[in-house]
């Protein structure tokens, strides 16, 4: 049986539709119109123990709402979820001791106190014994390189450092399941990498199951074997990252370096010229004919170098989210 | 229980970050007492120190002094507003995901706040009390029995204050903006708890209503217990009714919390 089972999970928010202006506000006093917003619309998936899965999708796709239901913060409108044999929104202590939720935009530490005080409080809340607490704290602070700032009030440390401290607070009780919502948002490249490495290591060494959302493709590429693409509350893809390209990218990119550059209109016969900066050019070619095109190019022109690349995954996804219009999503 | 004890300790160290602010606040709190003194001295002077509703100038001053003590137990600065804000901004998340009870957590912190306040306030309180006793406004010691009932009424004033503030804070589940409700509650509590004037000065019909509301347990009741205005039977009845109020408010608060969570959107982030 899978560690996390989600079946037909949905969440409909009732949103009050205010008409603009003062008159609208007055009308709202007497008669209120509510809109149903289907934040999550019949989502199903299973996650096995030790998997690291990424949730991808544009803002408002339903990623965070799903995480909130799985961590028991909100009740679903329909469907079921089972995490480690618990129904999350019943919020049993037994369940809450075994998972963690980190939100990149939320702060769980005490603002005016050194992070260590928050850690000690968490230690007591989760009932961690002294020895494992000390061991884990030492391990995590070294891994994330934050030993010196433990005794500084949290408000004085930088965003990147704070995020590391948040992560420590979430890992001290050795959760078996970790939900991460944009853990690297707004961080510099180095802090992002450190946090990524920490997450990867935790997953590898402790067999922790991780479900994360991120807008940074690097996070996803480096961490997750499996991605769930969600848009308008529905899951549109469930598989590995390269599978997305095969399924959704209709083109590949040909980078060519000529010894004698041909005229631009000649290149147009092969596909869409993305960039023409003699002696180099980039052409978008349909997936199926990419080999033919390269063979012809090399035959016809004096080519110094040629490489075939996938379209950047961000672009593929952006196209995917754009073309799938709202006709099947929010009303 | 350790987790609530640790919450208490962390709350204490957090409060001490603001110790100066706190200390200054305690002094500012005493300022109204000075105006009360001048006001009532003037009032009593015009009627040749004739008592008003059983209060002489000295028992009136004792009343206001003791109101300070009672309010220091029952008032909960920022509790309702913080609760409402935490609900609105989704800050409640951090309690909901951890194996801890929000009410217990908030209560532990509040006890820490109070303890910190008494530490800071003990010196100014001692100064004012000494002055009042020295000037003959204040009986130095009410006797062990009265003191015991006074202490009990203070503990219960704390409980009632906590529950009332929490109740208004939980309105945040239903309304984005709770300041109007809070303002209303603060005004009602200021007036009907006996904070502004002794409830005995109210017209009989109004006094009849106010005496049957829970607000008087926040201030008027502990003060009049100290001043020895009740027979032992009356005391038993009053404490019994107060206990029922506490029970009722507890049920209301628990119900509001449970139903509110069904509506909770965990917004933000």
Interface residues (C-beta under 8 A of the other chain):
Chain A: X13 X64 X68 X71 X72 X73 X74 X75 X91 X93 X96 X97 X99 X100 X101 X103 X104 X105 X106 X108 X110 X112 X113 X117 X118 X120 X121 X122 X124 X125 X126 X127 X153 X181
Chain B: X2 X3 X5 X6 X7 X10 X13 X14 X17 X18 X90 X91 X93 X94 X96 X97 X98 X99 X100 X261 X262 X264 X265 X266 X268 X269
